[in-house]
Amino acid sequence: MNEHPTTRNLQAEHQPAAIRRRLQDQQHPSYIGDAVLGGIDGGVTTFAIVAGAAGGGFSAMVVVILGFANLFADGFSMAVSNYQSAKSQRQMVEKIRRIEQQHIRLVPDGEREEIRQIYRGKGFAGATLEAIVDTIASDEELWVNTMLTEEHGMQLRMPSPLRAALVTFFAFLAIGLIPLTPYIAFPYLVSELSSSALFPLSAAATGVAFLLIGCIKGHYLERAALRGGLETLIMGGAAALLAYVVGAWLRASFGAA
């Protein structure tokens, strides 16, 4: 009887060498989430600028100026925020680490009891439980790491704040540039046309970008890629529609005044 391809793949992935490689790879933080977040935010915010300007009837040159100003300023702001967030997480882990090290030195019996109760809650008992407690308590670094993960629910492998910021920034720029592409590709028209004339091209390019980002996100999360693409497209489109409506409303209001 032939084995199902999925079964063969699972068996290959669970060989000792494959397991060892996978566990080693997991020791390196992933920055895909930073890239997806930066890309989506870059596309949404820049296209919202384009849509608002189109709704307000501004010239294409105004779209280019506002779009690029937002692209770099908002991208930098988001990168800095991500940097501070990642750095704060690292600092919190180090703070709790120092506290646990102090507790181990001052009240080792109490810390051993915490380990005992944690693993008793996992179903261990008797000699096996005591062996686990003795093994963990024999290595201070292992002891502290266990308290960090089991008691405080913290991750030991934290992303680099600088890398997270750079990935976010460049993803923001790469995707945020797409709504401005028609205005850059036809510079000889920018000074002659209103933003609304090039807006359909910008909307189409941005829609494709949202769809692709969502599909990539869905594939990475092992969800339906098309569903992820449509969700991102709808959310980005809703933000752009809101910006367009506000721009058109303000234009009508001030025009009437």
C-alpha positions as CSV (number, residue, x, y, z in Angstrom):
1,M,0.0,0.0,0.0
2,N,1.4,3.4,-1.0
3,E,1.8,5.9,1.7
4,H,0.0,9.2,1.5
5,P,2.4,12.1,0.4
6,T,1.5,14.0,3.6
7,T,2.5,11.0,5.8
8,R,5.8,10.7,4.0
9,N,6.5,14.4,4.4
10,L,5.7,14.2,8.1
11,Q,7.9,11.2,8.6
12,A,10.8,13.0,6.9
13,E,10.2,16.1,9.0
14,H,10.3,14.0,12.2
15,Q,13.7,12.3,11.6
16,P,16.3,13.2,14.3
17,A,18.4,15.4,11.9
18,A,15.3,17.2,10.6
19,I,14.0,17.9,14.1
20,R,17.4,19.2,15.2
21,R,17.6,21.6,12.2
22,R,14.0,22.8,12.9
23,L,14.7,23.5,16.5
24,Q,17.9,25.4,15.6
25,D,16.0,27.5,13.1
26,Q,13.4,28.3,15.7
27,Q,16.1,29.9,17.8
28,H,16.3,32.8,15.3
29,P,13.4,35.3,15.6
30,S,11.2,35.8,12.5
31,Y,10.7,39.3,11.1
32,I,8.0,38.3,8.7
33,G,5.3,39.9,11.0
34,D,7.3,43.2,11.0
35,A,7.4,43.1,7.2
36,V,3.7,42.4,6.8
37,L,2.7,45.0,9.4
38,G,5.0,47.6,7.8
39,G,3.9,46.8,4.3
40,I,0.2,47.0,5.1
41,D,0.5,50.2,7.1
42,G,2.6,51.8,4.4
43,G,0.1,50.9,1.6
44,V,-2.9,52.0,3.7
45,T,-1.6,55.3,4.9
46,T,0.0,56.4,1.6
47,F,-3.1,55.4,-0.4
48,A,-5.3,57.2,2.1
49,I,-3.3,60.4,1.4
50,V,-3.8,59.8,-2.4
51,A,-7.5,59.1,-1.9
52,G,-8.1,62.1,0.3
53,A,-6.3,64.4,-2.1
54,A,-8.3,62.9,-5.0
55,G,-11.5,63.4,-3.1
56,G,-10.5,66.9,-2.3
57,G,-9.7,67.7,-5.9
58,F,-6.1,68.6,-5.3
59,S,-3.5,68.6,-8.1
60,A,-1.4,65.6,-8.8
61,M,1.7,67.5,-7.7
62,V,0.1,68.0,-4.2
63,V,-0.4,64.2,-4.1
64,V,3.3,63.6,-4.8
65,I,4.4,66.0,-2.2
66,L,2.0,64.8,0.5
67,G,2.5,61.2,-0.4
68,F,6.3,61.3,-0.1
69,A,6.2,63.4,3.0
70,N,4.0,60.8,4.6
71,L,6.0,57.9,3.2
72,F,9.2,58.8,5.0
73,A,7.8,60.6,8.1
74,D,5.2,57.9,8.9
75,G,7.5,55.1,7.9
76,F,10.2,56.4,10.2
77,S,7.7,57.0,13.0
78,M,6.5,53.4,12.7
79,A,10.0,52.0,12.7
80,V,10.9,54.0,15.8
81,S,7.7,52.7,17.5
82,N,8.6,49.1,16.6
83,Y,12.2,49.6,17.8
84,Q,11.0,51.0,21.2
85,S,8.5,48.2,21.5
86,A,11.0,45.4,20.8
87,K,13.6,47.1,23.1
88,S,11.0,47.4,25.9
89,Q,10.2,43.7,25.6
90,R,13.9,42.9,26.0
91,Q,14.3,45.2,28.9
92,M,11.3,43.6,30.7
93,V,12.7,40.1,30.2
94,E,16.0,41.3,31.7
95,K,14.2,42.9,34.6
96,I,12.3,39.8,35.5
97,R,15.5,37.7,35.0
98,R,17.3,39.8,37.6
99,I,14.4,39.5,40.0
100,E,14.3,35.7,39.6
101,Q,18.1,35.4,40.1
102,Q,17.7,37.4,43.4
103,H,14.8,35.2,44.5
104,I,16.8,32.0,43.8
105,R,19.6,33.3,46.0
106,L,17.4,34.5,48.8
107,V,14.6,32.0,48.9
108,P,15.8,28.9,47.0
109,D,13.4,26.5,48.7
110,G,10.4,28.8,47.7
111,E,11.6,28.9,44.1
112,R,12.0,25.1,44.1
113,E,8.4,24.8,45.3
114,E,7.3,27.0,42.4
115,I,9.0,24.7,40.0
116,R,7.4,21.7,41.8
117,Q,3.9,23.2,41.5
118,I,4.4,24.2,37.9
119,Y,5.3,20.7,36.8
120,R,2.8,19.1,39.1
121,G,0.2,21.0,37.2
122,K,1.6,19.4,34.0
123,G,0.8,16.0,35.4
124,F,4.1,14.9,37.0
125,A,4.2,13.4,40.4
126,G,6.4,11.4,42.9
127,A,10.0,10.6,42.0
128,T,9.6,11.8,38.5
129,L,8.5,15.2,39.7
130,E,11.3,15.5,42.2
131,A,13.8,14.5,39.6
132,I,12.6,17.3,37.3
133,V,12.9,19.8,40.2
134,D,16.4,18.6,41.1
135,T,17.5,18.8,37.4
136,I,16.2,22.3,36.9
137,A,17.4,23.6,40.2
138,S,20.9,22.3,39.6
139,D,21.5,24.8,36.8
140,E,20.8,28.5,37.7
141,E,20.4,29.6,34.1
142,L,18.0,26.8,33.3
143,W,16.2,27.5,36.5
144,V,15.8,31.2,35.7
145,N,14.8,30.5,32.1
146,T,12.2,28.0,33.3
147,M,10.7,30.6,35.6
148,L,10.6,33.2,32.8
149,T,8.8,30.9,30.4
150,E,6.6,28.9,32.8
151,E,5.7,31.4,35.5
152,H,5.8,34.7,33.6
153,G,5.0,33.4,30.1
154,M,7.9,35.3,28.5
155,Q,9.8,34.4,25.3
156,L,13.5,33.9,25.6
157,R,14.4,34.5,22.0
158,M,13.6,38.2,21.4
159,P,13.9,40.0,18.0
160,S,16.6,42.5,17.5
161,P,15.1,46.0,18.0
162,L,17.2,47.4,15.2
163,R,16.4,44.7,12.7
164,A,12.7,44.9,13.5
165,A,12.8,48.6,13.0
166,L,14.7,48.3,9.7
167,V,12.4,45.6,8.3
168,T,9.4,47.7,9.2
169,F,10.8,50.8,7.7
170,F,11.8,49.3,4.3
171,A,8.6,47.3,4.0
172,F,6.7,50.5,4.7
173,L,8.6,52.3,1.9
174,A,8.4,49.4,-0.6
175,I,4.6,49.0,-0.4
176,G,3.8,52.6,0.5
177,L,5.5,53.7,-2.7
178,I,3.0,51.7,-4.9
179,P,0.1,54.1,-4.6
180,L,2.4,56.9,-5.8
181,T,3.8,54.8,-8.8
182,P,1.4,56.3,-11.4
183,Y,2.3,59.8,-10.4
184,I,6.0,58.9,-10.6
185,A,5.7,57.0,-13.8
186,F,4.0,59.8,-15.7
187,P,5.8,62.9,-14.3
188,Y,5.0,64.9,-17.4
189,L,1.3,64.6,-16.5
190,V,1.6,65.6,-12.9
191,S,1.8,69.3,-13.5
192,E,-1.2,69.2,-15.9
193,L,-3.7,66.7,-14.4
194,S,-5.7,66.7,-11.2
195,S,-5.1,63.9,-8.8
196,S,-8.4,62.3,-9.7
197,A,-7.2,61.6,-13.3
198,L,-4.4,59.3,-12.1
199,F,-6.3,58.0,-9.0
200,P,-7.8,54.9,-10.8
201,L,-4.3,53.7,-11.7
202,S,-3.2,54.3,-8.2
203,A,-6.2,52.4,-6.8
204,A,-5.6,49.4,-9.1
205,A,-1.9,49.2,-8.3
206,T,-2.6,49.4,-4.5
207,G,-5.4,46.9,-4.7
208,V,-3.0,44.3,-6.3
209,A,-0.4,45.1,-3.6
210,F,-3.0,44.6,-0.8
211,L,-4.1,41.3,-2.4
212,L,-0.6,40.0,-2.7
213,I,0.4,41.0,0.9
214,G,-2.7,39.3,2.2
215,C,-2.0,36.2,0.2
216,I,1.5,36.0,1.5
217,K,0.3,36.5,5.1
218,G,-2.4,33.8,4.6
219,H,0.2,31.4,3.2
220,Y,2.6,32.1,6.1
221,L,-0.1,31.5,8.7
222,E,-1.3,28.4,6.8
223,R,-4.7,29.9,6.1
224,A,-6.5,30.3,2.8
225,A,-4.2,32.6,0.8
226,L,-7.1,34.1,-1.2
227,R,-9.1,34.8,1.9
228,G,-6.2,36.6,3.5
229,G,-5.7,38.6,0.4
230,L,-9.3,39.7,0.2
231,E,-9.4,40.6,3.9
232,T,-6.4,42.9,3.5
233,L,-7.8,44.3,0.3
234,I,-11.1,45.1,2.0
235,M,-9.5,46.7,5.0
236,G,-7.2,48.8,2.9
237,G,-10.0,49.8,0.6
238,A,-12.2,50.8,3.5
239,A,-9.5,53.1,4.8
240,A,-9.0,54.7,1.4
241,L,-12.8,55.1,0.9
242,L,-13.0,56.9,4.2
243,A,-10.2,59.2,3.3
244,Y,-11.8,59.9,-0.1
245,V,-15.2,60.6,1.4
246,V,-13.7,63.0,4.0
247,G,-11.7,64.8,1.3
248,A,-14.7,65.2,-0.9
249,W,-16.9,66.4,2.0
250,L,-14.3,69.0,3.1
251,R,-14.0,70.2,-0.5
252,A,-17.8,70.5,-0.8
253,S,-18.1,72.2,2.6
254,F,-15.4,74.8,2.0
255,G,-16.5,75.2,-1.6
256,A,-20.0,76.0,-0.4
257,A,-18.7,78.4,2.1
